[in-house]
Amino acid sequence: MSSHHQFAAMSFSVLRRSLESNLFAPETSGLTESPHSPTYNVSPFALCFVALITIVFAPAFFYTTYTVKSIYTTLAIVESPTPDAYDAVSGDETDDTLAVAAAEVSGPPEPVTASLRRTHKLLRSVNGWRGNFRGFFLAVLIFILSALGTLVLAAVPFLPPILASLVVSLALVHLQAAWVHTVIRANPSSTSIFRGGLPPFRRTFKATYIPTFLLWVANLIVTLVSAAVIRALKLDIFKTGNPTSVPRLTPDMIWKAIIVFIVAVSLVFTLTFPANVILIRVQASLLPPDEDTIVPMDRSFNGTVEPAVFGGRSYVTVKDAFFTLSRASWKRIVILFVKLHALLIFVNILYAVAILPIFLLSDHKPNALFE
Protein backbone atom coordinates (compact mmCIF):
# COMPACT_ATOMS: atom_id res chain seq x y z
CA MET A 1 0.00 0.00 0.00
CA SER A 2 1.40 3.39 -0.94
CA SER A 3 1.81 6.16 1.59
CA HIS A 4 -1.02 8.15 0.07
CA HIS A 5 -3.40 5.21 0.49
CA GLN A 6 -2.58 4.40 4.09
CA PHE A 7 -5.44 6.51 5.43
CA ALA A 8 -8.16 5.37 2.99
CA ALA A 9 -9.78 3.09 5.53
CA MET A 10 -9.59 5.80 8.18
CA SER A 11 -11.13 8.36 5.87
CA PHE A 12 -14.11 6.20 5.00
CA SER A 13 -14.71 5.05 8.57
CA VAL A 14 -14.52 8.61 9.90
CA LEU A 15 -16.78 9.85 7.11
CA ARG A 16 -19.40 7.22 7.75
CA ARG A 17 -19.16 7.60 11.52
CA SER A 18 -19.55 11.35 11.20
CA LEU A 19 -22.71 10.78 9.22
CA GLU A 20 -24.24 8.19 11.52
CA SER A 21 -22.97 8.97 15.02
CA ASN A 22 -22.23 11.83 17.35
CA LEU A 23 -19.24 13.42 15.64
CA PHE A 24 -21.82 16.06 14.78
CA ALA A 25 -24.81 17.05 16.85
CA PRO A 26 -27.83 14.81 16.15
CA GLU A 27 -30.15 17.78 15.79
CA THR A 28 -28.16 19.04 12.81
CA SER A 29 -28.34 15.74 10.97
CA GLY A 30 -29.97 15.79 7.55
CA LEU A 31 -29.35 12.15 6.78
CA THR A 32 -32.00 10.46 8.87
CA GLU A 33 -33.90 7.72 7.13
CA SER A 34 -37.09 8.99 5.60
CA PRO A 35 -40.01 6.74 4.60
CA HIS A 36 -40.53 9.00 1.58
CA SER A 37 -36.92 8.83 0.33
CA PRO A 38 -36.95 7.64 -3.31
CA THR A 39 -35.08 4.34 -3.60
CA TYR A 40 -34.46 1.41 -5.90
CA ASN A 41 -35.45 -1.86 -4.27
CA VAL A 42 -33.01 -4.33 -5.78
CA SER A 43 -33.36 -8.08 -5.33
CA PRO A 44 -30.42 -10.27 -4.27
CA PHE A 45 -30.47 -11.80 -7.76
CA ALA A 46 -29.92 -8.36 -9.30
CA LEU A 47 -27.15 -7.67 -6.82
CA CYS A 48 -25.39 -10.76 -8.19
CA PHE A 49 -25.31 -9.03 -11.60
CA VAL A 50 -23.81 -5.96 -9.95
CA ALA A 51 -21.18 -8.15 -8.29
CA LEU A 52 -20.38 -9.81 -11.63
CA ILE A 53 -19.95 -6.44 -13.36
CA THR A 54 -17.75 -5.29 -10.48
CA ILE A 55 -15.51 -8.34 -10.96
CA VAL A 56 -15.23 -7.51 -14.68
CA PHE A 57 -14.15 -3.96 -13.81
CA ALA A 58 -11.77 -5.11 -11.06
CA PRO A 59 -8.63 -5.03 -13.28
CA ALA A 60 -9.43 -1.45 -14.35
CA PHE A 61 -10.00 -0.44 -10.72
CA PHE A 62 -6.74 -2.09 -9.69
CA TYR A 63 -4.75 -0.46 -12.50
CA THR A 64 -6.03 3.03 -11.71
CA THR A 65 -5.95 2.86 -7.92
CA TYR A 66 -2.76 0.87 -7.38
CA THR A 67 -0.57 0.89 -10.49
CA VAL A 68 -1.15 4.49 -11.59
CA LYS A 69 -2.18 6.17 -8.34
CA SER A 70 0.45 4.43 -6.21
CA ILE A 71 3.36 3.22 -8.35
CA TYR A 72 3.42 5.77 -11.16
CA THR A 73 2.80 8.68 -8.80
CA THR A 74 5.59 7.56 -6.48
CA LEU A 75 8.03 7.32 -9.38
CA ALA A 76 7.01 10.78 -10.60
CA ILE A 77 7.53 12.30 -7.17
CA VAL A 78 11.09 11.00 -6.80
CA GLU A 79 12.25 11.35 -10.41
CA SER A 80 14.84 14.03 -11.10
CA PRO A 81 15.13 15.43 -14.65
CA THR A 82 18.94 15.51 -14.52
CA PRO A 83 20.36 13.51 -17.45
CA ASP A 84 23.30 11.96 -15.60
CA ALA A 85 20.96 10.19 -13.19
CA TYR A 86 19.85 7.82 -15.93
CA ASP A 87 22.84 5.58 -15.22
CA ALA A 88 20.56 3.33 -13.15
CA VAL A 89 18.86 2.03 -16.29
CA SER A 90 21.58 2.64 -18.89
CA GLY A 91 22.96 0.07 -21.29
CA ASP A 92 26.57 -0.58 -22.36
CA GLU A 93 29.24 2.06 -22.96
CA THR A 94 28.49 2.35 -26.67
CA ASP A 95 24.85 3.05 -25.95
CA ASP A 96 25.84 5.57 -23.27
CA THR A 97 28.14 7.40 -25.70
CA LEU A 98 25.39 7.59 -28.29
CA ALA A 99 22.94 8.80 -25.65
CA VAL A 100 25.30 11.57 -24.55
CA ALA A 101 25.85 12.65 -28.14
CA ALA A 102 22.13 12.69 -28.78
CA ALA A 103 21.54 14.70 -25.61
CA GLU A 104 24.02 17.34 -26.73
CA VAL A 105 22.01 17.82 -29.91
CA SER A 106 18.44 17.49 -28.67
CA GLY A 107 18.87 18.66 -25.06
CA PRO A 108 18.09 16.81 -21.81
CA PRO A 109 15.75 13.81 -22.14
CA GLU A 110 12.16 14.21 -21.08
CA PRO A 111 11.44 12.60 -17.70
CA VAL A 112 10.05 9.10 -18.00
CA THR A 113 7.09 9.82 -15.75
CA ALA A 114 5.96 12.69 -17.95
CA SER A 115 4.14 9.99 -19.94
CA LEU A 116 2.00 7.16 -18.58
CA ARG A 117 2.90 5.09 -21.63
CA ARG A 118 6.66 5.57 -21.17
CA THR A 119 6.39 4.74 -17.48
CA HIS A 120 4.48 1.56 -18.34
CA LYS A 121 7.09 0.55 -20.95
CA LEU A 122 9.96 1.22 -18.53
CA LEU A 123 8.47 -0.98 -15.82
CA ARG A 124 7.76 -3.77 -18.30
CA SER A 125 11.27 -3.56 -19.77
CA VAL A 126 12.80 -4.07 -16.32
CA ASN A 127 10.43 -6.55 -14.68
CA GLY A 128 8.10 -7.75 -17.43
CA TRP A 129 4.39 -7.92 -16.61
CA ARG A 130 5.23 -7.83 -12.90
CA GLY A 131 6.62 -4.33 -13.24
CA ASN A 132 3.19 -2.75 -12.86
CA PHE A 133 2.63 -4.73 -9.66
CA ARG A 134 5.74 -3.67 -7.77
CA GLY A 135 5.35 -3.89 -4.03
CA PHE A 136 1.91 -5.51 -4.27
CA PHE A 137 2.43 -8.23 -1.64
CA LEU A 138 4.04 -5.75 0.73
CA ALA A 139 1.08 -3.43 0.15
CA VAL A 140 -1.29 -6.27 1.06
CA LEU A 141 0.72 -6.94 4.24
CA ILE A 142 0.58 -3.26 5.19
CA PHE A 143 -3.17 -3.17 4.53
CA ILE A 144 -3.80 -6.23 6.72
CA LEU A 145 -1.64 -4.95 9.56
CA SER A 146 -3.23 -1.50 9.31
CA ALA A 147 -6.75 -2.94 9.40
CA LEU A 148 -6.02 -5.26 12.32
CA GLY A 149 -4.14 -2.59 14.24
CA THR A 150 -6.90 -0.03 13.72
CA LEU A 151 -9.57 -2.50 14.87
CA VAL A 152 -7.60 -3.40 17.99
CA LEU A 153 -6.82 0.20 18.94
CA ALA A 154 -10.38 1.31 18.20
CA ALA A 155 -11.51 -1.05 20.97
CA VAL A 156 -9.15 0.54 23.51
CA PRO A 157 -11.12 2.65 26.02
CA PHE A 158 -10.46 6.39 26.11
CA LEU A 159 -8.66 6.29 22.73
CA PRO A 160 -10.61 8.25 20.08
CA PRO A 161 -11.17 5.99 17.05
CA ILE A 162 -9.86 8.65 14.66
CA LEU A 163 -6.48 8.49 16.42
CA ALA A 164 -6.18 4.74 15.94
CA SER A 165 -5.14 5.07 12.30
CA LEU A 166 -2.47 7.63 13.22
CA VAL A 167 -0.95 5.34 15.84
CA VAL A 168 -0.96 2.40 13.40
CA SER A 169 0.58 4.50 10.62
CA LEU A 170 3.39 5.64 12.93
CA ALA A 171 3.96 2.03 13.98
CA LEU A 172 4.31 0.92 10.35
CA VAL A 173 6.53 3.73 9.07
CA HIS A 174 9.38 1.34 8.26
CA LEU A 175 7.07 -0.89 6.19
CA GLN A 176 5.69 2.15 4.36
CA ALA A 177 9.25 3.28 3.57
CA ALA A 178 10.11 -0.26 2.46
CA TRP A 179 7.20 -0.15 0.01
CA VAL A 180 8.50 3.10 -1.50
CA HIS A 181 11.98 1.60 -1.79
CA THR A 182 10.56 -1.49 -3.50
CA VAL A 183 8.85 0.72 -6.06
CA ILE A 184 11.82 2.95 -6.88
CA ARG A 185 14.60 0.34 -6.86
CA ALA A 186 16.07 -0.58 -10.22
CA ASN A 187 15.55 -4.23 -9.29
CA PRO A 188 13.04 -4.58 -6.45
CA SER A 189 13.58 -8.33 -6.12
CA SER A 190 17.28 -7.85 -5.33
CA THR A 191 16.58 -6.85 -1.73
CA SER A 192 13.77 -8.49 0.21
CA ILE A 193 12.41 -6.96 3.39
CA PHE A 194 12.85 -10.39 4.98
CA ARG A 195 16.56 -10.45 4.03
CA GLY A 196 17.74 -7.20 5.52
CA GLY A 197 15.84 -4.90 3.19
CA LEU A 198 13.64 -3.39 5.89
CA PRO A 199 14.70 0.14 6.91
CA PRO A 200 15.64 0.52 10.59
CA PHE A 201 12.55 1.53 12.55
CA ARG A 202 14.19 4.14 14.80
CA ARG A 203 15.86 6.02 11.94
CA THR A 204 12.78 5.77 9.72
CA PHE A 205 10.49 6.97 12.50
CA LYS A 206 12.75 9.95 13.23
CA ALA A 207 12.73 10.91 9.55
CA THR A 208 9.05 10.33 8.74
CA TYR A 209 6.94 10.90 11.85
CA ILE A 210 6.35 14.58 11.05
CA PRO A 211 5.33 14.11 7.38
CA THR A 212 3.22 11.09 8.40
CA PHE A 213 1.39 13.24 10.92
CA LEU A 214 0.95 16.04 8.37
CA LEU A 215 -0.59 13.61 5.87
CA TRP A 216 -2.91 12.23 8.54
CA VAL A 217 -4.07 15.75 9.43
CA ALA A 218 -4.61 16.57 5.75
CA ASN A 219 -6.71 13.43 5.21
CA LEU A 220 -8.69 14.09 8.37
CA ILE A 221 -9.50 17.66 7.30
CA VAL A 222 -10.61 16.43 3.86
CA THR A 223 -12.81 13.76 5.42
CA LEU A 224 -14.47 15.93 8.06
CA VAL A 225 -15.04 18.90 5.76
CA SER A 226 -16.54 16.60 3.12
CA ALA A 227 -18.77 15.05 5.77
CA ALA A 228 -19.86 18.50 6.93
CA VAL A 229 -20.73 19.52 3.37
CA ILE A 230 -22.72 16.30 2.88
CA ARG A 231 -24.70 16.96 6.02
CA ALA A 232 -25.23 20.63 5.18
CA LEU A 233 -26.60 19.69 1.77
CA LYS A 234 -28.66 16.85 3.27
CA LEU A 235 -27.26 14.47 0.70
CA ASP A 236 -28.85 11.10 1.42
CA ILE A 237 -26.14 8.64 0.40
CA PHE A 238 -26.01 6.12 3.24
CA LYS A 239 -28.93 3.81 3.99
CA THR A 240 -28.87 2.12 7.36
CA GLY A 241 -32.02 0.02 7.06
CA ASN A 242 -32.45 -2.27 4.07
CA PRO A 243 -29.16 -3.28 2.40
CA THR A 244 -30.99 -3.80 -0.90
CA SER A 245 -32.48 -0.28 -0.80
CA VAL A 246 -30.37 1.97 -3.01
CA PRO A 247 -30.95 5.76 -3.17
CA ARG A 248 -32.51 6.79 -6.47
CA LEU A 249 -30.51 9.23 -8.58
CA THR A 250 -32.35 12.53 -8.81
CA PRO A 251 -31.30 15.92 -10.21
CA ASP A 252 -31.16 17.22 -6.64
CA MET A 253 -28.81 14.40 -5.56
CA ILE A 254 -26.60 14.81 -8.64
CA TRP A 255 -25.86 18.51 -8.21
CA LYS A 256 -25.24 18.00 -4.49
CA ALA A 257 -22.85 15.14 -5.25
CA ILE A 258 -21.02 17.36 -7.75
CA ILE A 259 -20.56 20.05 -5.08
CA VAL A 260 -19.20 17.50 -2.60
CA PHE A 261 -16.87 16.13 -5.28
CA ILE A 262 -15.51 19.59 -6.12
CA VAL A 263 -14.94 20.42 -2.45
CA ALA A 264 -13.23 17.10 -1.76
CA VAL A 265 -10.96 17.25 -4.82
CA SER A 266 -10.01 20.87 -4.07
CA LEU A 267 -9.02 19.93 -0.53
CA VAL A 268 -7.12 16.87 -1.69
CA PHE A 269 -5.21 18.97 -4.21
CA THR A 270 -4.30 21.71 -1.71
CA LEU A 271 -3.70 19.58 1.40
CA THR A 272 -3.30 15.85 0.81
CA PHE A 273 -1.38 16.13 -2.46
CA PRO A 274 1.57 18.23 -1.18
CA ALA A 275 1.65 16.31 2.13
CA ASN A 276 1.88 13.06 0.21
CA VAL A 277 4.65 14.42 -2.02
CA ILE A 278 6.66 15.42 1.05
CA LEU A 279 6.25 12.05 2.77
CA ILE A 280 7.25 10.01 -0.29
CA ARG A 281 10.35 12.14 -0.91
CA VAL A 282 11.42 11.78 2.72
CA GLN A 283 10.88 8.01 2.54
CA ALA A 284 12.82 7.82 -0.73
CA SER A 285 15.76 9.69 0.81
CA LEU A 286 16.18 6.77 3.24
CA LEU A 287 17.09 4.39 0.39
CA PRO A 288 20.63 3.04 0.98
CA PRO A 289 23.23 4.89 -1.14
CA ASP A 290 24.39 1.67 -2.83
CA GLU A 291 20.90 0.98 -4.25
CA ASP A 292 20.19 2.00 -7.84
CA THR A 293 16.84 3.51 -8.77
CA ILE A 294 14.71 2.73 -11.82
CA VAL A 295 14.17 6.42 -12.59
CA PRO A 296 16.69 9.26 -12.19
CA MET A 297 16.80 10.47 -8.61
CA ASP A 298 18.85 13.25 -7.05
CA ARG A 299 20.11 11.45 -3.95
CA SER A 300 21.46 14.67 -2.44
CA PHE A 301 18.20 16.62 -2.94
CA ASN A 302 20.01 19.66 -4.33
CA GLY A 303 22.82 19.22 -1.83
CA THR A 304 20.57 19.40 1.25
CA VAL A 305 21.27 15.78 2.33
CA GLU A 306 24.69 15.00 3.79
CA PRO A 307 25.80 11.36 4.16
CA ALA A 308 25.89 9.92 7.65
CA VAL A 309 29.60 9.17 7.31
CA PHE A 310 30.20 12.92 7.21
CA GLY A 311 28.02 13.58 10.23
CA GLY A 312 24.87 14.44 8.27
CA ARG A 313 21.34 13.23 8.94
CA SER A 314 21.38 11.26 5.64
CA TYR A 315 17.72 12.00 4.88
CA VAL A 316 15.83 15.02 3.63
CA THR A 317 13.80 17.27 5.92
CA VAL A 318 10.16 18.20 5.39
CA LYS A 319 11.09 21.69 4.26
CA ASP A 320 13.76 20.55 1.82
CA ALA A 321 11.59 17.73 0.48
CA PHE A 322 9.07 20.35 -0.59
CA PHE A 323 11.32 23.14 -1.84
CA THR A 324 13.90 21.01 -3.69
CA LEU A 325 11.29 20.11 -6.30
CA SER A 326 11.72 22.34 -9.34
CA ARG A 327 8.80 24.13 -10.97
CA ALA A 328 9.06 21.74 -13.92
CA SER A 329 8.88 18.74 -11.57
CA TRP A 330 5.86 20.17 -9.76
CA LYS A 331 4.19 20.78 -13.11
CA ARG A 332 4.89 17.20 -14.22
CA ILE A 333 3.50 15.74 -10.98
CA VAL A 334 0.42 17.95 -11.09
CA ILE A 335 -0.27 16.94 -14.71
CA LEU A 336 0.02 13.28 -13.70
CA PHE A 337 -2.35 13.99 -10.80
CA VAL A 338 -4.89 15.47 -13.22
CA LYS A 339 -4.47 12.57 -15.67
CA LEU A 340 -4.95 10.10 -12.86
CA HIS A 341 -8.20 11.63 -11.67
CA ALA A 342 -9.47 11.94 -15.23
CA LEU A 343 -8.76 8.24 -15.67
CA LEU A 344 -10.45 7.42 -12.37
CA ILE A 345 -13.53 9.43 -13.35
CA PHE A 346 -13.65 7.76 -16.78
CA VAL A 347 -13.48 4.24 -15.31
CA ASN A 348 -16.14 5.04 -12.70
CA ILE A 349 -18.43 6.55 -15.35
CA LEU A 350 -18.13 3.38 -17.43
CA TYR A 351 -18.87 1.32 -14.32
CA ALA A 352 -21.90 3.46 -13.49
CA VAL A 353 -23.20 3.14 -17.05
CA ALA A 354 -22.81 -0.64 -16.82
CA ILE A 355 -24.74 -1.07 -13.55
CA LEU A 356 -27.28 1.76 -13.89
CA PRO A 357 -29.68 -0.26 -16.10
CA ILE A 358 -30.08 -2.77 -13.28
CA PHE A 359 -31.44 -0.05 -11.01
CA LEU A 360 -33.47 1.62 -13.75
CA LEU A 361 -35.25 -1.66 -14.47
CA SER A 362 -36.44 -1.71 -10.88
CA ASP A 363 -38.94 0.99 -11.88
CA HIS A 364 -41.01 -1.72 -13.55
CA LYS A 365 -41.13 -3.82 -10.38
CA PRO A 366 -41.04 -1.55 -7.32
CA ASN A 367 -40.60 -4.33 -4.78
CA ALA A 368 -37.98 -6.45 -6.51
CA LEU A 369 -35.95 -6.85 -9.64
CA PHE A 370 -35.77 -10.12 -11.63
CA GLU A 371 -38.02 -11.93 -9.17
C-alpha positions in Angstrom: 0.0 0.0 0.0 1.4 3.4 -0.9 1.8 6.2 1.6 -1.0 8.2 0.1 -3.4 5.2 0.5 -2.6 4.4 4.1 -5.4 6.5 5.4 -8.2 5.4 3.0 -9.8 3.1 5.5 -9.6 5.8 8.2 -11.1 8.4 5.9 -14.1 6.2 5.0 -14.7 5.1 8.6 -14.5 8.6 9.9 -16.8 9.8 7.1 -19.4 7.2 7.7 -19.2 7.6 11.5 -19.5 11.4 11.2 -22.7 10.8 9.2 -24.2 8.2 11.5 -23.0 9.0 15.0 -22.2 11.8 17.4 -19.2 13.4 15.6 -21.8 16.1 14.8 -24.8 17.1 16.9 -27.8 14.8 16.1 -30.2 17.8 15.8 -28.2 19.0 12.8 -28.3 15.7 11.0 -30.0 15.8 7.6 -29.3 12.1 6.8 -32.0 10.5 8.9 -33.9 7.7 7.1 -37.1 9.0 5.6 -40.0 6.7 4.6 -40.5 9.0 1.6 -36.9 8.8 0.3 -37.0 7.6 -3.3 -35.1 4.3 -3.6 -34.5 1.4 -5.9 -35.5 -1.9 -4.3 -33.0 -4.3 -5.8 -33.4 -8.1 -5.3 -30.4 -10.3 -4.3 -30.5 -11.8 -7.8 -29.9 -8.4 -9.3 -27.2 -7.7 -6.8 -25.4 -10.8 -8.2 -25.3 -9.0 -11.6 -23.8 -6.0 -10.0 -21.2 -8.1 -8.3 -20.4 -9.8 -11.6 -20.0 -6.4 -13.4 -17.8 -5.3 -10.5 -15.5 -8.3 -11.0 -15.2 -7.5 -14.7 -14.2 -4.0 -13.8 -11.8 -5.1 -11.1 -8.6 -5.0 -13.3 -9.4 -1.4 -14.4 -10.0 -0.4 -10.7 -6.7 -2.1 -9.7 -4.7 -0.5 -12.5 -6.0 3.0 -11.7 -6.0 2.9 -7.9 -2.8 0.9 -7.4 -0.6 0.9 -10.5 -1.1 4.5 -11.6 -2.2 6.2 -8.3 0.5 4.4 -6.2 3.4 3.2 -8.3 3.4 5.8 -11.2 2.8 8.7 -8.8 5.6 7.6 -6.5 8.0 7.3 -9.4 7.0 10.8 -10.6 7.5 12.3 -7.2 11.1 11.0 -6.8 12.3 11.4 -10.4 14.8 14.0 -11.1 15.1 15.4 -14.7 18.9 15.5 -14.5 20.4 13.5 -17.5 23.3 12.0 -15.6 21.0 10.2 -13.2 19.9 7.8 -15.9 22.8 5.6 -15.2 20.6 3.3 -13.2 18.9 2.0 -16.3 21.6 2.6 -18.9 23.0 0.1 -21.3 26.6 -0.6 -22.4 29.2 2.1 -23.0 28.5 2.4 -26.7 24.9 3.1 -25.9 25.8 5.6 -23.3 28.1 7.4 -25.7 25.4 7.6 -28.3 22.9 8.8 -25.7 25.3 11.6 -24.5 25.9 12.7 -28.1 22.1 12.7 -28.8 21.5 14.7 -25.6 24.0 17.3 -26.7 22.0 17.8 -29.9 18.4 17.5 -28.7 18.9 18.7 -25.1 18.1 16.8 -21.8 15.8 13.8 -22.1 12.2 14.2 -21.1 11.4 12.6 -17.7 10.0 9.1 -18.0 7.1 9.8 -15.7 6.0 12.7 -18.0 4.1 10.0 -19.9 2.0 7.2 -18.6 2.9 5.1 -21.6 6.7 5.6 -21.2 6.4 4.7 -17.5 4.5 1.6 -18.3 7.1 0.6 -20.9 10.0 1.2 -18.5 8.5 -1.0 -15.8 7.8 -3.8 -18.3 11.3 -3.6 -19.8 12.8 -4.1 -16.3 10.4 -6.6 -14.7 8.1 -7.7 -17.4 4.4 -7.9 -16.6 5.2 -7.8 -12.9 6.6 -4.3 -13.2 3.2 -2.8 -12.9 2.6 -4.7 -9.7 5.7 -3.7 -7.8 5.3 -3.9 -4.0 1.9 -5.5 -4.3 2.4 -8.2 -1.6 4.0 -5.7 0.7 1.1 -3.4 0.2 -1.3 -6.3 1.1 0.7 -6.9 4.2 0.6 -3.3 5.2 -3.2 -3.2 4.5 -3.8 -6.2 6.7 -1.6 -5.0 9.6 -3.2 -1.5 9.3 -6.7 -2.9 9.4 -6.0 -5.3 12.3 -4.1 -2.6 14.2 -6.9 0.0 13.7 -9.6 -2.5 14.9 -7.6 -3.4 18.0 -6.8 0.2 18.9 -10.4 1.3 18.2 -11.5 -1.0 21.0 -9.2 0.5 23.5 -11.1 2.7 26.0 -10.5 6.4 26.1 -8.7 6.3 22.7 -10.6 8.2 20.1 -11.2 6.0 17.1 -9.9 8.6 14.7 -6.5 8.5 16.4 -6.2 4.7 15.9 -5.1 5.1 12.3 -2.5 7.6 13.2 -1.0 5.3 15.8 -1.0 2.4 13.4 0.6 4.5 10.6 3.4 5.6 12.9 4.0 2.0 14.0 4.3 0.9 10.4 6.5 3.7 9.1 9.4 1.3 8.3 7.1 -0.9 6.2 5.7 2.2 4.4 9.2 3.3 3.6 10.1 -0.3 2.5 7.2 -0.1 0.0 8.5 3.1 -1.5 12.0 1.6 -1.8 10.6 -1.5 -3.5 8.8 0.7 -6.1 11.8 3.0 -6.9 14.6 0.3 -6.9 16.1 -0.6 -10.2 15.6 -4.2 -9.3 13.0 -4.6 -6.4 13.6 -8.3 -6.1 17.3 -7.9 -5.3 16.6 -6.8 -1.7 13.8 -8.5 0.2 12.4 -7.0 3.4 12.9 -10.4 5.0 16.6 -10.5 4.0 17.7 -7.2 5.5 15.8 -4.9 3.2 13.6 -3.4 5.9 14.7 0.1 6.9 15.6 0.5 10.6 12.5 1.5 12.6 14.2 4.1 14.8 15.9 6.0 11.9 12.8 5.8 9.7 10.5 7.0 12.5 12.7 9.9 13.2 12.7 10.9 9.6 9.1 10.3 8.7 6.9 10.9 11.8 6.4 14.6 11.1 5.3 14.1 7.4 3.2 11.1 8.4 1.4 13.2 10.9 0.9 16.0 8.4 -0.6 13.6 5.9 -2.9 12.2 8.5 -4.1 15.7 9.4 -4.6 16.6 5.8 -6.7 13.4 5.2 -8.7 14.1 8.4 -9.5 17.7 7.3 -10.6 16.4 3.9 -12.8 13.8 5.4 -14.5 15.9 8.1 -15.0 18.9 5.8 -16.5 16.6 3.1 -18.8 15.1 5.8 -19.9 18.5 6.9 -20.7 19.5 3.4 -22.7 16.3 2.9 -24.7 17.0 6.0 -25.2 20.6 5.2 -26.6 19.7 1.8 -28.7 16.8 3.3 -27.3 14.5 0.7 -28.8 11.1 1.4 -26.1 8.6 0.4 -26.0 6.1 3.2 -28.9 3.8 4.0 -28.9 2.1 7.4 -32.0 0.0 7.1 -32.5 -2.3 4.1 -29.2 -3.3 2.4 -31.0 -3.8 -0.9 -32.5 -0.3 -0.8 -30.4 2.0 -3.0 -30.9 5.8 -3.2 -32.5 6.8 -6.5 -30.5 9.2 -8.6 -32.3 12.5 -8.8 -31.3 15.9 -10.2 -31.2 17.2 -6.6 -28.8 14.4 -5.6 -26.6 14.8 -8.6 -25.9 18.5 -8.2 -25.2 18.0 -4.5 -22.8 15.1 -5.2 -21.0 17.4 -7.7 -20.6 20.0 -5.1 -19.2 17.5 -2.6 -16.9 16.1 -5.3 -15.5 19.6 -6.1 -14.9 20.4 -2.4 -13.2 17.1 -1.8 -11.0 17.3 -4.8 -10.0 20.9 -4.1 -9.0 19.9 -0.5 -7.1 16.9 -1.7 -5.2 19.0 -4.2 -4.3 21.7 -1.7 -3.7 19.6 1.4 -3.3 15.8 0.8 -1.4 16.1 -2.5 1.6 18.2 -1.2 1.7 16.3 2.1 1.9 13.1 0.2 4.7 14.4 -2.0 6.7 15.4 1.1 6.3 12.0 2.8 7.2 10.0 -0.3 10.3 12.1 -0.9 11.4 11.8 2.7 10.9 8.0 2.5 12.8 7.8 -0.7 15.8 9.7 0.8 16.2 6.8 3.2 17.1 4.4 0.4 20.6 3.0 1.0 23.2 4.9 -1.1 24.4 1.7 -2.8 20.9 1.0 -4.2 20.2 2.0 -7.8 16.8 3.5 -8.8 14.7 2.7 -11.8 14.2 6.4 -12.6 16.7 9.3 -12.2 16.8 10.5 -8.6 18.8 13.2 -7.1 20.1 11.5 -3.9 21.5 14.7 -2.4 18.2 16.6 -2.9 20.0 19.7 -4.3 22.8 19.2 -1.8 20.6 19.4 1.3 21.3 15.8 2.3 24.7 15.0 3.8 25.8 11.4 4.2 25.9 9.9 7.6 29.6 9.2 7.3 30.2 12.9 7.2 28.0 13.6 10.2 24.9 14.4 8.3 21.3 13.2 8.9 21.4 11.3 5.6 17.7 12.0 4.9 15.8 15.0 3.6 13.8 17.3 5.9 10.2 18.2 5.4 11.1 21.7 4.3 13.8 20.5 1.8 11.6 17.7 0.5 9.1 20.4 -0.6 11.3 23.1 -1.8 13.9 21.0 -3.7 11.3 20.1 -6.3 11.7 22.3 -9.3 8.8 24.1 -11.0 9.1 21.7 -13.9 8.9 18.7 -11.6 5.9 20.2 -9.8 4.2 20.8 -13.1 4.9 17.2 -14.2 3.5 15.7 -11.0 0.4 18.0 -11.1 -0.3 16.9 -14.7 0.0 13.3 -13.7 -2.4 14.0 -10.8 -4.9 15.5 -13.2 -4.5 12.6 -15.7 -5.0 10.1 -12.9 -8.2 11.6 -11.7 -9.5 11.9 -15.2 -8.8 8.2 -15.7 -10.5 7.4 -12.4 -13.5 9.4 -13.3 -13.7 7.8 -16.8 -13.5 4.2 -15.3 -16.1 5.0 -12.7 -18.4 6.5 -15.3 -18.1 3.4 -17.4 -18.9 1.3 -14.3 -21.9 3.5 -13.5 -23.2 3.1 -17.1 -22.8 -0.6 -16.8 -24.7 -1.1 -13.6 -27.3 1.8 -13.9 -29.7 -0.3 -16.1 -30.1 -2.8 -13.3 -31.4 -0.1 -11.0 -33.5 1.6 -13.7 -35.3 -1.7 -14.5 -36.4 -1.7 -10.9 -38.9 1.0 -11.9 -41.0 -1.7 -13.6 -41.1 -3.8 -10.4 -41.0 -1.5 -7.3 -40.6 -4.3 -4.8 -38.0 -6.5 -6.5 -35.9 -6.9 -9.6 -35.8 -10.1 -11.6 -38.0 -11.9 -9.2 
